[in-house]
Amino acid sequence: MHKKLGALVSAFVVISYPAFAGELTDSVKTDYDAYLADLWDHFHQNPELSLVEFRTAERMAKEFRDAGFEVTEQVGGTGVVAVLENGNGPLVMMRADMDGLPVEEKSGLPNASRAQQRSPITGEVVNTMHACGHDVHITSLVGTARHMAARKNDWSGTLMLVVQPAEERGMGATLMLEDKIWERFGAPDYALAFHVDAVLPAGTVNLVPRPWAGVDSVDIIVHGVAGHGARPHQTKDPIVIASQIVTALQTLVSRELSPREPAVVTVGSFHAGTKHNIIPDSAHLQLTVRNVNPDTRKALLDGIERIAVNIGRAAGLPEDKLPEVIVDDDYTPPVINNMKLGERLRVAWGDEMGADIVTAIPAKGMAGEDFSRFMDPPVGAAVYWQVGGTLAEDFEREAAGGPAVAGHHSPLFKIAPEPSVRVGVESTVVALLELMGD
């Protein structure tokens, strides 16, 4: 026998929920078919770049207000905070990032983004795409708001939903913290978030201790002596010096760290020169440096400085012309889960969603995530999990020699929306009811 828990009102649908958490799957599917599918489609076709997510933030604020939350906009720029108080109990935060990327979508999907926007970095009009699945995150957060508002008889405490800007630039969490999010709305007892992942099968929930790496941005300015390309002996060629630095940097991970220690040093940008026959007076390298612990980070940053400066010396540069190594102050720490809380959620997911859907596949890569900034004190325990986003048949086609499954930030990136959003909502609601339930 089922008990009606309440009506969830939207412009299109009224949903009643059964009393038992085991029926959550059906409730989420009903809401997806009736409402969330169209909402995901809207977000997918209308991505916005970091720091200028104005329409996305406006739509999210409206969705939360419609669900009965008290909403504050413009937190840390375009961020949105929605709060629903429901008696005594813990304060639990669930966060979703909302920004897209300056990528032209080439997925071939019928609803592929054709949107364009003026970049706040370059000022140029660029194509935009949700090439990292943030459309899944915000759609799932709306679904979570709707379900938790309708299930108020099943939980007590305060639910805080956070829509974060500028994750792709690694600065959105910092902006919200600088805008005193914890002082204004309270420091959460628990902080939660998830990321959809194209390398994981759709329908799964994945939880590991260290799902995301720490990230530094490093610039190397190589000074030289300019001159004619026909008389290189009269110059100190910064392109040659910078090239030697790029090559030598590859030995940091391969020869100075343990083979079992994950790390990445990638030179993503190399700018120098203006013409065929002019040796320039400088070269500029931009690096992303990634790690999973403080000791590795120090080894990498110290090694970059040592290599760059001493290759400059070996080239005969004077001491006042040696390469400059500039480490960006906005370091993104690695995401390190509180696994005591994580194991509690793993059991809850297994009980309510099926043990076969809960996996512990190690991270495949060194992606970074600024949710790590929301995991620091005064926040209590925090967990960040992954939701699979690619259908099994896509992996099977790839294994049989067919098209590869596109990774995040690729113009070919695509996520199966229904299982991704549904598992995103369901795993979040299960987690929240576990922490705030009777």
ABEGO torsion letter per residue (X at the ends): XBBBAEBBBBAABBBBBBABAAAAAAAAAAAAAAAAAAAAAAAAABBBBBGABAAAAAAAAAAAAAAGBBBBBGBGEABBBBBBBBEBEBBBBBBBBABBBBBBBAAGBAABBABBBBBAAAGBBBBBBBAAGAAAAAAAAAAAAAAAAAAAAABBEBBBBBBBBGAAAGAAAAAAAAAGAAAAAEBBABBBBBBBBAABBBGBBBBBABABBBBBBBBBBBBBBBEBAABAAABBBAAAAAAAAAAAAAAAAAAABBAABBBBBBBABBBBEABAABBBABBBBBBBBBBABAAAAAAAAAAAAAAAAAAAAAAGBBAAABBBBBBBABBBBBBBBBAAAAAAAAAAAAAAAEAAABBBBBBBEABBBAAAAAABOABBBBBBBBBBABBAAAAAAAAAGBBBBBBBGBAABBBBAAAAAAAAAAAAAAAAAAAABX
